[in-house]
Amino acid sequence: MTLYPAIDLKDGKAVRLTKGLMDSAKIYSDKPWSLVQKFEQMGAEWVHLVDLNGAFAGEPRNLKEIIKIRQNCNVKLELGGGIRDEKTIKKMLEIGIDRIVLGSIAVTNPEFVKEMASKYPIAVGIDAIDGFVAVEGWADVSTMKAIDLAKEYASAGVEAIICTDVSKDGTLAGVNVEFTLDIARVSGISTIASGGVKDESDIEALIATNEVDGVIIGKAYYEGRLDLQKMFKLLN
């Protein structure tokens, strides 16, 4: 089980949202790069970055902060939010991002995503509201079921699927284990759970499945509900 501490970037600051609503943003740091250093010291191998402004704009908007994060840590970084063409993918990889997360475009243009996965380290982000895929920074809900999208990428060469139950995200209400398992089983791809992690019990529940490979941790850490350093020691 790989733990992915998360940093969501909005206007250059590290924030967390509730259910993906931008006006719910709570600021946790105006120095996101210092958070990454802290995660690295705790034992993190990966950190999950989201450019929230980029997710809504359809193009990266926190590039200055992303570059500074890369320059100040040695952990692997995965990045999502507004990355929708090959030029941007290449640019992000050139500045040192280790894996690109494609979300909205995975719904609207799966052939493009499959082509990119054959060339670059790509993860697909599947974000669901009531079982249907949410796009454009979760502002819209498509007519596609999350399960069907996962099937679409079953043999597409993507490195991982990151699945988020939007109704749980930022709520500390507990991770949706069943949803995550469904995605893992139909895709056969390394699956990372996201949304709603409240404490150690959620991580233990995911580990017990033997079918989920990772979990993204955000508000549970920032609100002091989860001892991240302890969890890294247990898992390493």
N, C-alpha and C positions, 0 to 999 in steps of 0.2 A: 504493500500500500504506500503510494507516494503522496505526501502532503504538499499541497500547493497553496502557500499563503497568497492572498490576493490583494492587489492594490488597484483600486479604481480611480482613474484620473479625471478630474473635472476642474477646468480653469486652472490647471497647474497644481492642484492640491489633491491629496489622498482623501477620498470620501467613501462612504457606503450609502447605498440607496435602500429603500424599502419597496419591494415589489417592482423594482425598475423605474420608479417615478423620480424624474430629475429634481422636482421641487422638494423631495424628501431627503435630499443629500445632507449628510452629517459629516462635517470636516473632522478628520482625525490627525492630519499633519499637513503643514505647508512645505514640508521637505520630504517628498516621497522617496528620494534616494537614500535618506537616512533610515527609512523603514526597511528597505531592502538589505542594507548593511546589518540591521538587527536580525532579520530573518536568517541571513547567512551565518551570523555568529551562533544562532540557535541550532543550526544544523540543516537548514533547508538546502535541497539540491535544485529545486525549481521555484520560481515565483511567477504567478499568473497576473498579467497586466491587462487592464481594459481601458481604452481611451473612450470614455463616455461621450465626450463632445463629438468625437469622431464617429461613434456609432450612429448618432442622430444626423450628423452632417454628411456622412457617406465618404469621408476622407479624414485622415489623421489630423488631429488638432492639438495634441499635446506633445509634439515631436521634441521640443526643447527638453521637457522633463524626462521623456523616454531615453533620450541620448544621455542625459546626466545620470539616470539610473544605471544604464549600461556601463558607463565610465567608472562607477563607484562600487561595483560588485563583481564577483566571479561566479555567481550562480547562473543556472540556465534560465532564460526568460522566454515565456510564451506571451504573445500579444494578440489581442483582438480589439475590434472597434473601428469600423469605417474602412477596412481593407477590402477593396473590391476590384482591383485590377492587378495585372502582373507587374507593372511598373512600381506600384506601391509595395508589393510583396518583396521584390528585389531590393528596393530601397531599405526596407526594414531589416532584411537579412544582412545587408551591407553595413548597417550601423551596429550589428551584433545581436539581433534577436535570434533566438535558437529555433523557435517554432511559431508559425503564424496560425491564428485561429480565424477561420472564415465562417461567418454566421448567415447574414441575410442572403448573400450571394449563393450560399449552399442550397437555398430554396429556389431562387430565381434562375440560377444558371448552373445546374449540377455538372454539366459537361465541362464547363470552365474549371470548376473546382477539381474534378477528376484529372484534368490535364495538368493543373498546378501541382497536384499531389504526386504526379509522376516525375516532377522536376525538383520540388522543394519540400521541406518538412512542414506538413500541413495537418492541422486538427480541424475538425468540423464542430461548430458550436450548435447544438440543438436546444433551443429555448422554447418551452411549452407553456401555454395557458390552457387549462382544461383539456390537455391532450393534443392541442393544435399548435403548430409552430408559430412563434412570435418573431417578428422581423422589425427592421428599422429602429433599433434601440428599444425593442419591445413595445413600440408605439402602435404597431399594427399586428393583427393576428391573421395568418393566412388560412386557407382552406385545407392545407395539408396536415395530416396527422404526423406527430413526432415519430411514431413507430415506422410509418411508411418512409419517412426521410432517412431514418437509420438504415432501413433495408436498402435504400438507394446507394448507400456507401459501403455496403457489406464487403465488396471486393474491389474497392476503388483505390486502394493503396494509401489511404490517409493514415496518419500515425495514431490518431486517437479521436474519440468523440467525447465532447464535453456536454453533458446534458443538465439543463437547469429547469427546475420547476419554478416558474416565475412567481407563482402564488406563495411560494415558501421563501423566496430570496430576501435576505435581510430581515426576516421576521423572528429568527431564533426559535422557530416552531418545530424544528426537527427535519432532517433530510428525508426526501421521498425515496426510500430504498427500493420499493417495488417498481417505480418508474425507471430508476437507474438500471435495475436488473432487466427490465423489459428491453431497454435500449441495448444493453450489453448482449443479451441473448439473440436478438434478431440481427444484430450487426456482426457479431463475432469479432469486433474490434475492441482494442483496449479502451475502456470506458472510464471517464472521470466524472464523479458526482459533484453537483454544485447546487447551492441554494438551501438555506434553512438550517445548516449545521448549528446545533445549539451547545453541544458539549462533547466530552469523550465518548459518551454512549453511542452517538451517531457514527463516529469513526469505528467503534467496535462492531456495530451492526453491519457496516459495510465490509469490514474485514471478514466477518463471519460468513458472508456470502461466498467467498472464494471466487467471485466472478467480477468484482469491481477493482480496478487497478489504482485509482487515485481519488482524491477528494480536495475540493477547493474550500479554503477556510478564510472567512472574512470577518463578519461582525462578531462571531463567537470569540475570536481573539481580541479584537479591538475593544469589546465590552467586558473583557476579563472573565469570560465564561469558560475559557479553555486554556490550559497551560500548554502552549505550543512547544516550548523547550522540552517539557516532560514527554510529550508525544513523540518528538523526534528521537529522544533517547530510547524510548520503548521500541520504536520501529527500526532503529539502526542497530 
